[in-house]
Amino acid sequence: MGTGRPARAMDRALRETREAWPGLSTYERFEQVVSLVLTSLIGLVIAAAVIHLSFRILMLVLSGLLDPAETGVFQAVFGMIFTVLIALEFNHSIISILHRKESIVQVRTVVLIALLALVRKFIILDASKTDPFTILGLAAAILALGLVHWLVRDQDRKDATEQGQTRGTAD
């Protein structure tokens, strides 16, 4: 059995960190160490969450409680799945810091994780028991975060275009 994609990404990140280590400042080294520790800890949390989720789903199936007509059970299961996905995205963003040697805070990633968290909230939300203003507030938050994500993505594209033009003139 070969290593999976996350394991290869982590191996590559560790190799890149070792190679870049001599040229890093003290603070950049600190960021790299913190990123490695956080990646390991989040990986453990994700593994525990997947085991817990698998156990819960298995128990629901064996006990016959996984009824397709019961929306509450599906909402709970999909809420747990989205929680794992949010943790995976968060871990991926930390691994990308190790690859690119960039700042620890990536606005696009923070916005994406916030969007995922709000989508999770909508999935587990019981609309019949939720105040309409709460739903309106969540919808407004999603629209605002979507706009920020679009603006950040647009700025990233402009920056990439400018870097490409700068490299083109330097060649």
Residue pairs with C-beta under 8 A, 6 or more apart in sequence:
3 11
6 43
9 95
9 99
10 39
10 95
12 99
13 39
13 95
13 98
13 99
14 36
14 98
16 98
16 99
16 101
17 32
17 36
17 98
20 101
21 29
21 32
24 32
24 101
28 101
31 97
31 104
32 98
34 104
35 94
35 95
35 97
35 98
35 104
36 98
38 94
39 91
39 94
39 95
39 98
42 87
42 90
42 91
42 94
43 91
45 87
46 84
46 87
46 88
46 91
49 80
49 83
49 84
49 87
50 84
52 80
53 77
53 80
53 81
53 84
56 77
56 80
57 66
57 77
60 66
60 73
60 77
65 73
66 73
66 77
67 73
68 74
72 126
75 123
75 124
75 125
75 126
76 124
78 123
78 124
79 120
79 123
79 124
82 116
82 119
82 120
82 123
83 120
85 116
86 113
86 116
86 117
86 120
89 109
89 112
89 113
89 116
90 109
90 113
93 106
93 109
93 113
96 102
96 106
96 109
97 103
97 104
97 106
107 148
107 152
108 149
108 152
108 153
108 156
111 145
111 148
111 149
111 152
112 149
114 145
115 142
115 145
115 146
115 149
118 138
118 141
118 142
118 145
119 142
121 138
122 138
122 142
125 135
125 138
127 135
